[in-house]
Amino acid sequence: MNENIKPRFEVHKLDGKAVKKVAKPKMDKAGKLLGGFDYEDLEVDAGWMVYFPNGSSIRVWTEEEMLRQGFLSEPDLVNMETGDVVGKSANQSLKSRSEQKERVTKSSQVHHVT
């Protein structure tokens, strides 16, 4: 039987800084909400990319969020056919799978433009 075993996730720390758009509620000088938002670009630590076996990925901006989500711990290995946890850690790269899926999606969009 050919088992399809992959890590639940893979984490890569991004180098440097990145610009993050932050929304703040509009308020008058007295602190009363006016409705809507003001947007501000902040330069922050670039954060982490978390890659998943299905080819998707997310960016996580803070270490606190990485801890909360459990992404700083060693990932379980999962049998992709059954969903069963079968162990810890692997030397497989989910990042390359995610990047491959993104390339296919972008090129697929080109073929469907009318």
C-alpha positions as CSV (number, residue, x, y, z in Angstrom):
1,M,0.0,0.0,0.0
2,N,1.4,3.4,-1.0
3,E,0.7,5.8,1.9
4,N,0.6,9.5,1.2
5,I,2.2,10.9,4.4
6,K,2.8,14.6,4.8
7,P,3.5,17.1,7.6
8,R,0.4,18.9,8.8
9,F,2.2,22.2,8.0
10,E,5.6,23.7,7.3
11,V,6.9,27.1,8.6
12,H,9.3,29.5,7.0
13,K,10.5,32.8,8.7
14,L,10.5,35.7,6.3
15,D,13.5,38.0,6.4
16,G,13.4,41.8,6.8
17,K,10.4,44.1,7.1
18,A,7.1,44.3,5.2
19,V,4.4,46.9,4.8
20,K,1.1,46.0,6.5
21,K,-2.1,47.9,5.9
22,V,-3.9,48.5,9.3
23,A,-7.5,49.7,9.6
24,K,-8.5,52.0,12.5
25,P,-12.1,53.1,13.2
26,K,-12.8,56.7,12.3
27,M,-13.4,58.8,15.4
28,D,-14.0,62.4,16.2
29,K,-11.8,64.4,18.7
30,A,-14.1,63.3,21.6
31,G,-13.5,59.6,20.8
32,K,-17.0,59.0,19.3
33,L,-17.1,56.5,16.5
34,L,-18.0,58.1,13.2
35,G,-18.3,54.9,11.1
36,G,-15.9,53.7,8.5
37,F,-12.1,53.2,8.8
38,D,-8.9,55.1,8.2
39,Y,-6.1,53.0,6.7
40,E,-2.5,53.3,7.5
41,D,0.6,51.5,6.1
42,L,2.9,50.3,8.9
43,E,6.4,48.8,8.4
44,V,6.6,45.7,10.5
45,D,8.6,42.5,10.8
46,A,7.9,40.4,7.7
47,G,6.5,37.5,9.8
48,W,6.2,33.9,8.8
49,M,4.7,31.9,5.9
50,V,2.9,28.7,6.9
51,Y,2.4,26.1,4.1
52,F,-0.2,23.3,4.1
53,P,-0.2,19.9,2.3
54,N,-3.1,21.0,0.0
55,G,-0.9,23.7,-1.5
56,S,-2.3,26.7,0.3
57,S,-0.4,29.0,2.5
58,I,-1.0,31.9,5.0
59,R,1.1,34.7,6.3
60,V,1.3,35.1,10.1
61,W,2.6,38.5,11.3
62,T,3.4,38.0,15.0
63,E,5.1,35.4,17.1
64,E,2.2,35.5,19.5
65,E,-0.2,34.4,16.7
66,M,2.3,31.7,15.7
67,L,2.2,30.4,19.3
68,R,-1.6,30.7,19.5
69,Q,-2.1,28.7,16.3
70,G,0.5,26.1,17.3
71,F,2.8,26.7,14.3
72,L,6.0,27.0,16.4
73,S,5.7,23.4,17.5
74,E,6.9,20.3,15.5
75,P,4.1,19.4,13.1
76,D,2.5,15.9,13.1
77,L,2.7,13.7,10.1
78,V,-0.7,13.0,8.6
79,N,-1.9,10.2,6.3
80,M,-3.5,12.3,3.6
81,E,-5.8,9.4,2.6
82,T,-7.3,8.8,6.0
83,G,-6.5,11.9,8.0
84,D,-4.8,9.8,10.7
85,V,-1.8,11.2,12.6
86,V,1.1,8.8,12.0
87,G,4.1,10.5,13.7
88,K,6.2,13.6,13.9
89,S,8.2,15.7,11.4
90,A,9.4,15.0,7.8
91,N,11.9,16.3,5.3
92,Q,9.2,17.2,2.7
93,S,8.7,20.8,1.5
94,L,5.1,22.1,1.5
95,K,6.4,25.5,0.4
96,S,7.4,24.2,-3.1
97,R,4.0,22.5,-3.4
98,S,2.2,25.8,-2.5
99,E,4.3,27.8,-5.0
100,Q,3.7,25.2,-7.7
101,K,-0.1,25.4,-7.1
102,E,0.1,29.2,-7.3
103,R,1.9,29.1,-10.6
104,V,-0.7,26.7,-12.0
105,T,-3.6,28.9,-10.8
106,K,-2.1,32.1,-12.3
107,S,-1.5,30.4,-15.6
108,S,-4.9,28.8,-15.6
109,Q,-6.5,32.3,-15.2
110,V,-4.7,33.4,-18.4
111,H,-6.3,30.6,-20.4
112,H,-9.8,31.5,-19.2
113,V,-9.8,35.2,-20.1
114,T,-12.3,36.1,-22.8
